[in-house]
Amino acid sequence: MPGFTAPILAALPIALALFLMVGRKWPATKAMALAWLATILTGYGYWQMSPGFLLASSLAGMVSALNVLIIVFGAMVILYTLQQSGAMSVIHQGLSNLSPDRRVQTIIIAFLFGAFLEGAAGFGAPAAIAAPLLVSLGFPALAAVMVCLVLNSFPVSFGVIGTVIWFGLKNLAPQINQLAGHGLASGINGMAGYERLVGEWAAIFNLPIIFLLPLFVICFLTRFFGMEKSWSKGLGAWKISLFASFCFGLPYVLTAFWLGVEFPSLAGGLVGMALVVGVLKKGWLSPAENWDFSLSAPKEKTPQVNQAQPRSPELKRPALSQFRAWSPYLIIGLILLVTRLENLPFKAWLNSIVISFPAILGHPTVNVSLKPFYLPGINPFLLAALLCIFLHRMTKKQVKEAWLKAVTGLKRPAIALFFAVALVEIFKQSAHNPMHMPSMPLCLANAGADAAQGAWPLLSPLVGALGAFITGSNTVSNLLFSDFQFNIARNLELPTQIVVALQVVGGSMGNMVCVHNIVAASATVGLVGAEGVIIKRNVLPLFLYAAIVGAAGLLFCRFLAGSLF
């Protein structure tokens, strides 16, 4: 029994949060507060973390939560600014002319536009921008959040300019360089070559998901939000879904093999949007019948949630062209691109402005910093919102109304995020305990590894998903678990590139159920108290994703055992 104590106690706060949000349908504001308290008690009672250390870790987490809140605030300001200026009305008309079908709009905005935003910005920007855009088009808030979270998965395997891999795997550098020094990894050109190889395998594992998941999502949409409650209605848009997957998947994989880990999601999103919009303008591949949401909302016991009644914001209708209406998004995309490229100076300039809080309360391992001008919430979201005032000739009253709505909408997500990220920080800091025990996340992963043995590739993606669920970031999940996955693979004599790639892919699919992202995305559309419903429903595509990727990983590991280090 002693061997099970640590993983059971480490799982307790997560299990409590899931039980309260999914089982009891509590809002995250209450559930995460109790989960944080459970983490405090566990850290103090079993990991013997001092009260001062626990307080410092909690404060660091709450400061770190400001990073997410800045992004959420910027996204909300953009949304309300475009509503007040009337641009959303024009965008709605343009997309309706392109296709009034909600399945097609999901493919264009949640899938392709979201993938572009992930490749250009990351940090929760895809759901924060795409979900409000879908709501403005008439999507139920719950539907918009769910589809954006599910489809913001495989693009996250590379994230913003490859950060998920080249930064997330940095802890592996000493081992890779050591192997290269002994001639065991000389063929991959050190750590850079290893990162590229992991990216290639991640692209391979994601390729079938790129074709299956968007089609699954539109069937998911028609099942839970359509009048007929039918899975098969989603299949009416199979042609455009598979075409979009091909247009995204081909540049995604080719870029991973030819150019490296920086641009697969960005290239796939850009090429996919251009080709799909071009085809739809020609009238090709459109569904035979348009599909829309039901007019009557189903009875769901979730507080303050309108699941199926399309929301129709009060939109002004000035004489704006499509170009002027979309111009804030074009500005966002352009700024994100030029400020994320390594060979331009802007990224370094923005990263040089840092607000640091080192050694909080005297604890050297507890540090947190903010890079406000590198966060997409300020640059480019708020910058684009300010430019929109002049581009759309807004009145002072309209501007004031937009910003006030954004400020008042931050209260509930702020409470939930403060506790959620404080919990995450305690999990991470539990590695620095006086008992020299493994950290809480590592205890959970070790228990899984002991249980799985030779079938580890089946479980490996779920470890990555667990890391993203806990931390809210695939990059941080990789920082936590890539070294663990690498060593498990070596101990079990499995190809390390494949197992580490499964970790990367698992972290990206964890975005679907991550409380951190769910709260942030829900806040941008005014959705409160539905976190449990979202987790419960998004678990289905997550396990489908994990089963396919895990089975493929197991087959590749067995087929290539001994041929890769």
C-alpha positions as CSV (number, residue, x, y, z in Angstrom):
1,M,0.0,0.0,0.0
2,P,2.8,2.6,0.7
3,G,3.7,2.5,-3.0
4,F,0.2,3.6,-3.9
5,T,-0.1,6.4,-1.3
6,A,1.8,9.1,-3.2
7,P,0.0,8.7,-6.6
8,I,-3.4,8.4,-4.8
9,L,-2.8,11.6,-2.9
10,A,-1.4,13.4,-5.9
11,A,-4.6,12.4,-7.9
12,L,-6.9,13.6,-5.1
13,P,-7.1,17.3,-6.0
14,I,-7.7,16.5,-9.7
15,A,-10.3,13.9,-8.9
16,L,-12.0,16.3,-6.5
17,A,-12.2,19.0,-9.2
18,L,-13.5,16.6,-11.8
19,F,-16.1,15.2,-9.3
20,L,-17.4,18.6,-8.4
21,M,-17.5,20.0,-12.0
22,V,-18.6,16.9,-13.9
23,G,-20.5,15.0,-11.2
24,R,-22.0,17.8,-9.2
25,K,-22.0,20.5,-11.9
26,W,-20.3,23.0,-9.8
27,P,-18.8,26.1,-11.5
28,A,-15.0,26.2,-11.7
29,T,-15.0,29.2,-9.3
30,K,-16.0,27.0,-6.4
31,A,-14.6,23.6,-7.6
32,M,-11.1,24.9,-8.2
33,A,-11.0,26.7,-4.9
34,L,-11.7,23.4,-3.0
35,A,-9.2,21.5,-5.3
36,W,-6.6,24.2,-4.4
37,L,-7.3,23.7,-0.7
38,A,-6.9,19.9,-1.1
39,T,-3.6,20.4,-2.9
40,I,-2.4,22.7,0.0
41,L,-3.3,19.9,2.6
42,T,-1.7,17.2,0.5
43,G,1.5,19.2,0.0
44,Y,1.7,20.0,3.6
45,G,0.7,16.6,5.0
46,Y,2.5,14.2,2.7
47,W,5.1,16.1,0.7
48,Q,6.0,18.2,3.9
49,M,6.1,21.5,2.0
50,S,6.2,24.3,4.6
51,P,3.3,26.7,4.9
52,G,5.5,29.5,3.6
53,F,6.5,27.5,0.6
54,L,2.9,26.7,-0.1
55,L,1.9,30.3,0.2
56,A,4.8,31.4,-2.1
57,S,3.8,28.8,-4.7
58,S,0.1,29.9,-4.5
59,L,1.1,33.6,-5.0
60,A,3.3,32.7,-7.9
61,G,0.5,30.8,-9.5
62,M,-1.9,33.7,-9.1
63,V,0.6,36.1,-10.6
64,S,1.1,33.7,-13.5
65,A,-2.7,33.6,-14.0
66,L,-2.4,37.2,-15.1
67,N,-0.8,36.0,-18.3
68,V,-4.0,34.2,-19.2
69,L,-6.3,37.0,-18.0
70,I,-4.6,39.5,-20.1
71,I,-5.2,37.3,-23.2
72,V,-8.8,36.8,-22.2
73,F,-9.3,40.6,-21.6
74,G,-7.8,41.4,-25.0
75,A,-10.0,38.9,-26.8
76,M,-13.1,40.2,-25.1
77,V,-12.2,43.8,-26.0
78,I,-11.8,42.8,-29.6
79,L,-15.2,41.0,-29.6
80,Y,-17.1,43.8,-28.0
81,T,-15.4,46.5,-30.1
82,L,-16.4,44.7,-33.3
83,Q,-19.9,44.3,-32.1
84,Q,-20.2,48.0,-31.2
85,S,-18.7,49.2,-34.4
86,G,-21.0,46.9,-36.5
87,A,-18.1,44.9,-38.0
88,M,-19.5,41.7,-36.7
89,S,-22.7,42.3,-38.6
90,V,-20.7,42.6,-41.8
91,I,-18.6,39.6,-41.0
92,H,-21.7,37.6,-40.3
93,Q,-23.2,38.6,-43.7
94,G,-20.0,37.7,-45.5
95,L,-19.7,34.2,-44.0
96,S,-23.4,33.6,-44.5
97,N,-22.9,34.4,-48.2
98,L,-20.0,32.1,-48.3
99,S,-22.0,29.4,-46.5
100,P,-24.9,29.7,-44.0
101,D,-24.2,26.1,-43.0
102,R,-23.0,25.9,-39.4
103,R,-20.9,22.8,-40.1
104,V,-19.0,24.7,-42.8
105,Q,-18.5,27.7,-40.6
106,T,-17.1,25.4,-37.9
107,I,-14.6,24.0,-40.4
108,I,-13.5,27.5,-41.6
109,I,-13.3,29.3,-38.2
110,A,-12.8,26.7,-35.5
111,F,-10.5,24.4,-37.5
112,L,-8.6,26.5,-40.1
113,F,-8.7,30.0,-38.6
114,G,-8.0,28.5,-35.2
115,A,-5.0,26.5,-36.5
116,F,-3.5,29.7,-38.0
117,L,-4.0,31.5,-34.7
118,E,-2.3,28.6,-32.8
119,G,0.7,28.7,-35.2
120,A,1.0,32.5,-34.9
121,A,0.1,33.2,-31.3
122,G,-0.7,30.2,-29.1
123,F,-1.3,31.1,-25.4
124,G,-5.0,30.3,-25.7
125,A,-5.5,32.8,-28.6
126,P,-7.4,30.4,-30.9
127,A,-10.3,29.7,-28.6
128,A,-10.3,33.2,-27.3
129,I,-10.7,34.7,-30.8
130,A,-12.5,31.9,-32.7
131,A,-15.2,31.1,-30.1
132,P,-16.5,34.7,-29.8
133,L,-16.5,35.0,-33.6
134,L,-18.7,31.8,-33.8
135,V,-21.0,33.2,-31.1
136,S,-21.4,36.5,-33.1
137,L,-22.5,34.4,-36.1
138,G,-25.3,32.8,-34.0
139,F,-23.6,29.7,-32.5
140,P,-24.7,28.8,-28.9
141,A,-22.0,29.8,-26.5
142,L,-21.5,26.2,-25.3
143,A,-21.2,24.8,-28.8
144,A,-18.7,27.5,-29.8
145,V,-16.4,26.8,-26.9
146,M,-16.6,23.0,-27.3
147,V,-15.8,22.9,-31.0
148,C,-13.0,25.4,-30.7
149,L,-11.4,23.5,-27.8
150,V,-11.6,20.1,-29.5
151,L,-10.2,21.4,-32.8
152,N,-7.5,23.4,-31.1
153,S,-5.6,20.1,-30.5
154,F,-3.4,18.8,-33.3
155,P,-2.2,22.3,-34.2
156,V,-0.9,22.6,-30.6
157,S,1.6,19.8,-31.2
158,F,3.8,22.5,-32.7
159,G,2.2,25.6,-31.2
160,V,3.4,29.1,-31.8
161,I,6.5,28.9,-34.0
162,G,7.4,25.5,-32.7
163,T,7.7,26.5,-29.0
164,V,6.0,23.4,-27.8
165,I,8.9,21.3,-29.1
166,W,12.1,23.4,-29.2
167,F,11.4,24.9,-25.7
168,G,9.2,22.1,-24.3
169,L,11.9,19.5,-24.9
170,K,14.9,21.5,-23.7
171,N,15.3,19.3,-20.6
172,L,16.4,16.5,-22.9
173,A,19.4,18.4,-24.3
174,P,22.0,17.0,-21.8
175,Q,21.0,13.4,-22.5
176,I,20.9,13.8,-26.3
177,N,24.2,15.6,-26.3
178,Q,25.7,12.8,-24.1
179,L,24.4,10.2,-26.5
180,A,25.8,12.1,-29.4
181,G,29.2,12.3,-27.7
182,H,29.3,8.5,-27.3
183,G,28.4,8.1,-31.0
184,L,24.9,6.8,-30.3
185,A,23.0,9.7,-31.7
186,S,25.5,11.2,-34.2
187,G,23.1,10.7,-37.1
188,I,20.6,13.3,-35.9
189,N,22.8,16.3,-35.5
190,G,22.4,16.8,-31.8
191,M,19.4,18.3,-30.0
192,A,18.2,20.3,-33.0
193,G,18.1,17.2,-35.1
194,Y,16.3,15.3,-32.4
195,E,13.6,18.0,-32.0
196,R,13.1,17.8,-35.8
197,L,12.7,14.1,-35.7
198,V,10.2,14.3,-32.8
199,G,8.3,16.9,-34.9
200,E,8.2,14.6,-37.9
201,W,6.8,11.7,-35.8
202,A,4.2,14.1,-34.2
203,A,3.0,15.1,-37.6
204,I,2.7,11.4,-38.7
205,F,0.7,10.6,-35.6
206,N,-1.6,13.6,-36.1
207,L,-2.2,13.0,-39.8
208,P,-5.2,10.5,-39.4
209,I,-6.6,12.7,-36.6
210,I,-6.5,15.7,-39.0
211,F,-8.9,13.8,-41.2
212,L,-11.1,12.2,-38.5
213,L,-11.5,14.9,-35.8
214,P,-13.0,17.7,-37.9
215,L,-15.6,15.3,-39.3
216,F,-16.2,13.9,-35.8
217,V,-16.7,17.5,-34.5
218,I,-19.4,18.5,-37.0
219,C,-21.2,15.2,-36.2
220,F,-20.7,16.0,-32.5
221,L,-22.3,19.5,-33.2
222,T,-25.4,18.0,-34.9
223,R,-25.8,15.4,-32.2
224,F,-25.8,17.7,-29.2
225,F,-27.0,21.0,-30.7
226,G,-29.3,20.0,-33.6
227,M,-33.0,19.6,-33.5
228,E,-32.8,16.0,-34.7
229,K,-30.0,15.1,-32.2
230,S,-28.4,13.1,-35.0
231,W,-24.8,12.1,-35.5
232,S,-25.5,11.4,-39.2
233,K,-26.5,15.0,-40.0
234,G,-22.9,16.0,-39.6
235,L,-21.9,13.6,-42.4
236,G,-23.8,15.8,-44.8
237,A,-20.7,18.1,-44.9
238,W,-18.1,15.3,-45.3
239,K,-16.8,16.5,-48.7
240,I,-15.8,20.0,-47.5
241,S,-14.5,18.5,-44.2
242,L,-12.2,16.0,-45.9
243,F,-11.1,18.6,-48.4
244,A,-10.2,21.0,-45.6
245,S,-8.3,18.3,-43.8
246,F,-6.3,17.5,-47.0
247,C,-5.6,21.2,-47.6
248,F,-4.4,21.6,-44.0
249,G,-2.8,18.2,-43.5
250,L,-0.5,18.2,-46.6
251,P,1.3,21.5,-45.8
252,Y,1.3,20.6,-42.1
253,V,3.2,17.3,-42.7
254,L,5.4,18.6,-45.5
255,T,6.5,21.6,-43.5
256,A,7.3,19.4,-40.5
257,F,9.6,17.3,-42.7
258,W,11.1,20.0,-44.9
259,L,11.3,23.1,-42.7
260,G,11.2,21.9,-39.2
261,V,8.9,22.5,-36.2
262,E,8.3,26.2,-36.5
263,F,5.6,26.5,-39.2
264,P,3.4,23.4,-39.7
265,S,0.3,24.8,-38.0
266,L,0.8,28.2,-39.4
267,A,1.3,26.9,-43.0
268,G,-1.6,24.4,-42.7
269,G,-4.0,27.1,-41.5
270,L,-3.1,29.7,-44.1
271,V,-3.1,27.3,-47.1
272,G,-6.2,25.5,-45.8
273,M,-8.2,28.8,-45.4
274,A,-7.2,30.1,-48.8
275,L,-8.1,26.9,-50.7
276,V,-11.4,26.2,-48.8
277,V,-12.7,29.7,-49.2
278,G,-11.8,29.6,-52.9
279,V,-13.6,26.4,-53.4
280,L,-16.7,27.6,-51.5
281,K,-16.8,30.8,-53.6
282,K,-17.0,28.6,-56.7
283,G,-19.9,26.8,-55.2
284,W,-18.0,23.5,-55.0
285,L,-18.2,20.8,-52.2
286,S,-20.9,22.7,-50.3
287,P,-23.4,20.4,-48.4
288,A,-26.6,19.6,-50.4
289,E,-28.7,21.1,-47.5
290,N,-27.8,23.8,-45.1
291,W,-27.8,22.9,-41.4
292,D,-28.6,25.2,-38.5
293,F,-29.2,24.9,-34.8
294,S,-32.5,24.0,-33.2
295,L,-34.8,26.8,-32.1
296,S,-35.5,25.3,-28.7
297,A,-32.9,24.8,-26.1
298,P,-32.6,21.3,-24.4
299,K,-33.0,21.1,-20.7
300,E,-29.5,20.9,-19.2
301,K,-28.8,21.4,-15.6
302,T,-25.9,23.9,-15.9
303,P,-26.2,27.3,-14.4
304,Q,-26.4,30.3,-16.6
305,V,-25.8,28.3,-19.8
306,N,-27.9,28.6,-23.0
307,Q,-26.9,25.6,-24.9
308,A,-28.8,25.6,-28.1
309,Q,-30.6,28.9,-28.5
310,P,-28.5,30.9,-31.0
311,R,-27.3,34.2,-29.5
312,S,-28.0,37.2,-31.6
313,P,-26.0,40.2,-30.4
314,E,-27.3,43.6,-31.1
315,L,-25.1,44.6,-34.0
316,K,-25.0,48.0,-35.7
317,R,-25.0,48.0,-39.5
318,P,-22.8,50.8,-40.8
319,A,-21.5,50.9,-44.3
320,L,-18.4,48.8,-43.7
321,S,-16.8,46.8,-46.4
322,Q,-15.8,43.2,-45.8
323,F,-12.1,44.2,-45.9
324,R,-12.6,46.9,-43.2
325,A,-14.7,44.6,-41.1
326,W,-12.1,41.9,-41.2
327,S,-9.2,44.4,-40.9
328,P,-8.7,43.9,-37.1
329,Y,-8.2,40.2,-37.6
330,L,-5.8,40.8,-40.6
331,I,-3.9,43.2,-38.3
332,I,-3.8,40.6,-35.6
333,G,-2.4,38.0,-38.0
334,L,0.2,40.3,-39.4
335,I,1.5,41.5,-36.1
336,L,1.6,38.0,-34.7
337,L,3.6,36.8,-37.6
338,V,6.2,39.5,-37.6
339,T,6.6,39.4,-33.8
340,R,7.1,35.7,-33.7
341,L,9.7,35.2,-36.4
342,E,13.2,34.6,-35.0
343,N,15.0,36.4,-37.8
344,L,13.3,39.7,-37.1
345,P,14.2,41.9,-34.1
346,F,10.6,42.5,-32.8
347,K,10.4,39.2,-30.9
348,A,13.6,40.0,-28.9
349,W,12.4,43.5,-28.2
350,L,9.1,42.4,-26.9
351,N,10.6,39.7,-24.8
352,S,13.2,42.1,-23.3
353,I,10.4,43.9,-21.3
354,V,10.0,41.6,-18.3
355,I,8.3,42.1,-15.0
356,S,10.0,39.6,-12.7
357,F,9.1,38.3,-9.2
358,P,12.2,36.2,-8.2
359,A,12.5,34.1,-5.0
360,I,9.0,34.8,-3.8
361,L,8.9,35.0,0.0
362,G,12.5,34.0,0.0
363,H,12.1,30.7,-1.7
364,P,14.6,30.5,-4.6
365,T,12.7,28.0,-6.7
366,V,9.5,30.0,-6.7
367,N,9.8,32.6,-9.5
368,V,7.4,34.1,-11.9
369,S,7.6,36.7,-14.6
370,L,5.3,38.5,-17.0
371,K,6.2,39.6,-20.5
372,P,3.2,41.9,-21.0
373,F,4.0,43.1,-24.5
374,Y,4.7,39.7,-25.9
375,L,1.4,38.4,-24.7
376,P,-1.2,38.4,-27.5
377,G,-3.7,40.0,-25.1
378,I,-1.9,43.3,-25.3
379,N,0.0,42.9,-28.6
380,P,-1.9,42.5,-30.9
381,F,-5.4,42.2,-29.4
382,L,-5.6,45.5,-27.5
383,L,-3.6,47.2,-30.2
384,A,-6.0,46.0,-32.9
385,A,-8.9,47.1,-30.8
386,L,-7.5,50.6,-30.5
387,L,-6.8,50.8,-34.2
388,C,-10.3,49.7,-34.8
389,I,-11.6,52.9,-33.2
390,F,-10.2,54.9,-36.1
391,L,-10.7,52.2,-38.8
392,H,-14.4,51.9,-38.0
393,R,-14.9,55.5,-36.9
394,M,-16.4,54.5,-33.6
395,T,-17.9,57.0,-31.1
396,K,-16.7,57.5,-27.6
397,K,-19.9,55.9,-26.3
398,Q,-19.3,52.7,-28.4
399,V,-15.7,52.5,-27.2
400,K,-16.7,52.9,-23.6
401,E,-19.4,50.3,-23.8
402,A,-17.0,47.7,-25.4
403,W,-14.3,48.2,-22.7
404,L,-16.8,48.2,-19.8
405,K,-18.3,44.9,-21.0
406,A,-14.8,43.3,-21.2
407,V,-13.9,44.5,-17.7
408,T,-17.1,43.3,-16.0
409,G,-16.8,39.9,-17.8
410,L,-13.4,39.2,-16.1
411,K,-14.6,38.6,-12.5
412,R,-15.7,35.0,-12.6
413,P,-12.9,33.6,-14.8
414,A,-10.3,35.5,-12.7
415,I,-11.4,33.7,-9.6
416,A,-11.3,30.3,-11.2
417,L,-8.0,30.9,-12.9
418,F,-6.3,32.2,-9.8
419,F,-7.1,29.0,-7.9
420,A,-6.4,26.7,-10.9
421,V,-3.0,28.1,-11.7
422,A,-2.1,28.3,-8.0
423,L,-2.9,24.5,-7.8
424,V,-0.6,24.0,-10.8
425,E,2.3,25.9,-9.3
426,I,2.1,23.8,-6.1
427,F,2.1,20.6,-8.3
428,K,5.3,21.8,-10.0
429,Q,7.0,23.0,-6.8
430,S,6.3,19.7,-5.0
431,A,9.5,18.5,-6.7
432,H,11.4,20.6,-4.1
433,N,10.3,18.8,-1.0
434,P,12.5,18.0,2.0
435,M,11.8,14.3,1.6
436,H,13.4,14.2,-1.9
437,M,10.3,12.5,-3.2
438,P,9.2,12.8,-6.9
439,S,6.8,15.6,-7.6
440,M,3.0,15.1,-7.6
441,P,2.8,14.8,-11.4
442,L,5.8,12.5,-11.6
443,C,4.2,10.2,-9.0
444,L,1.1,9.9,-11.1
445,A,3.2,9.2,-14.2
446,N,5.4,6.6,-12.4
447,A,2.3,4.7,-11.3
448,G,1.1,4.6,-14.9
449,A,4.5,3.4,-16.1
450,D,4.6,0.6,-13.6
451,A,1.2,-0.6,-14.6
452,A,1.7,-0.4,-18.4
453,Q,5.2,-1.9,-18.9
454,G,5.5,-3.0,-22.6
455,A,2.2,-1.4,-23.5
456,W,3.6,2.0,-22.5
457,P,3.0,3.7,-25.9
458,L,-0.8,3.2,-25.4
459,L,-0.5,5.2,-22.1
460,S,2.1,7.7,-23.2
461,P,-0.3,10.1,-24.9
462,L,-2.5,10.2,-21.8
463,V,0.5,11.2,-19.6
464,G,1.0,14.2,-22.0
465,A,-2.7,15.0,-21.8
466,L,-2.6,14.8,-18.0
467,G,0.3,17.3,-18.0
468,A,-1.7,19.7,-20.2
469,F,-4.8,19.2,-18.1
470,I,-2.9,20.1,-14.9
471,T,-0.8,22.9,-16.2
472,G,-2.9,24.4,-19.1
473,S,0.0,24.2,-21.5
474,N,1.4,21.6,-23.8
475,T,4.8,23.3,-23.5
476,V,4.8,23.0,-19.7
477,S,3.5,19.4,-20.0
478,N,6.5,18.6,-22.1
479,L,8.8,20.4,-19.7
480,L,7.4,18.2,-16.9
481,F,7.2,14.9,-18.6
482,S,9.5,14.7,-21.6
483,D,12.5,13.6,-19.6
484,F,10.4,11.0,-17.8
485,Q,9.0,9.7,-21.2
486,F,12.5,9.6,-22.7
487,N,13.9,7.5,-19.8
488,I,10.9,5.2,-19.7
489,A,11.5,4.5,-23.4
490,R,15.2,3.8,-22.9
491,N,14.4,1.5,-19.9
492,L,11.8,-0.4,-21.9
493,E,14.1,-0.4,-25.0
494,L,11.5,1.5,-27.1
495,P,12.4,4.1,-29.7
496,T,12.6,7.3,-27.7
497,Q,11.7,9.6,-30.7
498,I,8.3,7.8,-31.0
499,V,7.6,7.9,-27.2
500,V,8.5,11.6,-26.9
501,A,6.4,12.4,-29.9
502,L,3.5,10.6,-28.2
503,Q,4.1,12.9,-25.2
504,V,3.9,15.9,-27.5
505,V,0.8,14.8,-29.2
506,G,-0.8,13.8,-25.9
507,G,-0.2,17.3,-24.5
508,S,-1.9,18.8,-27.5
509,M,-5.0,16.7,-27.1
510,G,-5.1,17.6,-23.4
511,N,-6.2,21.1,-24.5
512,M,-9.7,19.8,-25.0
513,V,-10.3,19.2,-21.3
514,C,-7.9,21.6,-19.7
515,V,-9.7,23.6,-17.0
516,H,-7.4,26.5,-17.6
517,N,-8.4,26.8,-21.3
518,I,-12.0,26.0,-20.7
519,V,-12.4,28.8,-18.2
520,A,-10.6,31.3,-20.4
521,A,-12.5,30.4,-23.6
522,S,-15.9,30.4,-21.8
523,A,-15.2,33.8,-20.4
524,T,-14.8,35.3,-23.8
525,V,-18.4,34.3,-24.7
526,G,-19.9,35.1,-21.3
527,L,-20.5,31.4,-20.5
528,V,-20.5,30.7,-16.8
529,G,-20.8,27.4,-14.8
530,A,-20.5,25.0,-17.8
531,E,-17.0,23.7,-17.2
532,G,-18.2,20.3,-16.1
533,V,-20.4,19.8,-19.1
534,I,-17.6,20.8,-21.4
535,I,-15.2,18.3,-19.8
536,K,-17.7,15.6,-19.8
537,R,-18.5,15.9,-23.5
538,N,-14.9,16.6,-24.6
539,V,-13.6,13.5,-22.9
540,L,-15.2,11.5,-25.8
541,P,-13.1,13.0,-28.6
542,L,-10.0,13.0,-26.3
543,F,-10.2,9.2,-25.7
544,L,-10.9,8.6,-29.4
545,Y,-7.8,10.7,-30.2
546,A,-5.7,8.9,-27.5
547,A,-6.8,5.4,-28.7
548,I,-5.9,6.0,-32.3
549,V,-2.5,7.7,-31.6
550,G,-1.6,5.2,-28.8
551,A,-2.4,2.2,-31.0
552,A,-0.3,3.7,-33.9
553,G,2.6,4.4,-31.5
554,L,2.5,0.8,-30.1
555,L,2.6,-0.6,-33.7
556,F,5.5,1.7,-34.7
557,C,7.4,0.9,-31.5
558,R,7.2,-2.8,-32.1
559,F,7.9,-2.6,-35.8
560,L,10.9,-0.3,-35.4
561,A,12.2,-1.6,-32.1
562,G,16.0,-1.6,-32.2
563,S,16.3,0.5,-35.4
564,L,16.0,3.8,-33.6
565,F,17.7,4.9,-30.4
